[in-house]
């Protein structure tokens, strides 16, 4: 892949992004720099590139039965939240690129991120074993109609891992409060107030830079004191999936709210999607689990199996009979073969980006 191709595509996507939201140019520059750091970060940052590359690389898989999928699925797109009962829940926590597409898109992209992680020695299991774990969990959950991953009396092993990786509250709030405040008029004041438990609460608003795929979209965090302690709400601008950009179409009329309502999951009561903003709670007990911190190969395999189960939980928002039939006819090892091929493609493209 010539560096001119990825550069030209990135420019076209970045221009399109300016027609969808008020782009933060400094964050776009940071995104471009981070894309050069590793193949894994390149994968995470370039869903707009993936949607044009993978169908041409794996056309047979791209013709698989459609679902309303996650789109930008990778192994760091999972985390914890508290449900309405205060229970700790684990699952997919980012739906920025959700769109209708072949079920294989989510599985191959997740597995590709795992293959890249295995190649950079972030995993203690082989890439083949990792892919088998993902596929085993996906097929199991699909076959039984899904099961929300609540870390209570079930999934005690995952609860122990999640609790061990919770952020230190003091360090978390020091970091949150260290940002530079925004002037009134620079942020969506009404949307910020609507996100707080009491619209009259005194609060400060900071611009926030986080993630990599969504860098460039306006993102704010409102911090207030409520009930004797700090609370935080993040607002991130809503932009159609890169799939809509690639196809030259509008976003699905059903959208993320429909997907979250119909998927097999226990909802995050603070995760809300409006036409302009996606809102979520930020707290020390809301965050991703780092699989590379797990020292036991068995724990990594179990977590990867859980990732496959959660992917199926989302796909079960709609009919999956054709998905099950398609899955059963696929040969052993297909996911590893496909993800290894895409990992090779994305690594070559990353190196081309480095040469830009």
Secondary structure, 3 states (H helix, E strand, C coil): CCHHHHHHHHHHHHHHHHCCCCCCHHHHHHHHHHHCCCHHHHHHHCHHHHHHHHHHHCHHHHCCCEEEECCCCCCCCEEEEECCCCCEEEEECCCCCCEEEEHHHHHHHHHHHHHHHHHCCCCCCCHHHHHHHHHHHHHHHHHHCCCCCECCCCCHHHHHHHHHCCCCHHHHHHHHHCCCECCCCCCCHHHHHHHCCCCCCCEEEEECCCCCCCCCCCEEEEEEEECCEEEEEEEEECCCCHHHHHHCCCCCCCHHHHHHHHCCCCCCCCCEECCCEEEEEECCCCCECCHHHCCCHHHHHHHHHHHHHHHHHHHCCCCCHHHHHHHHHCCCCHHHHHHHHHHHHHHHHHHHHHCC
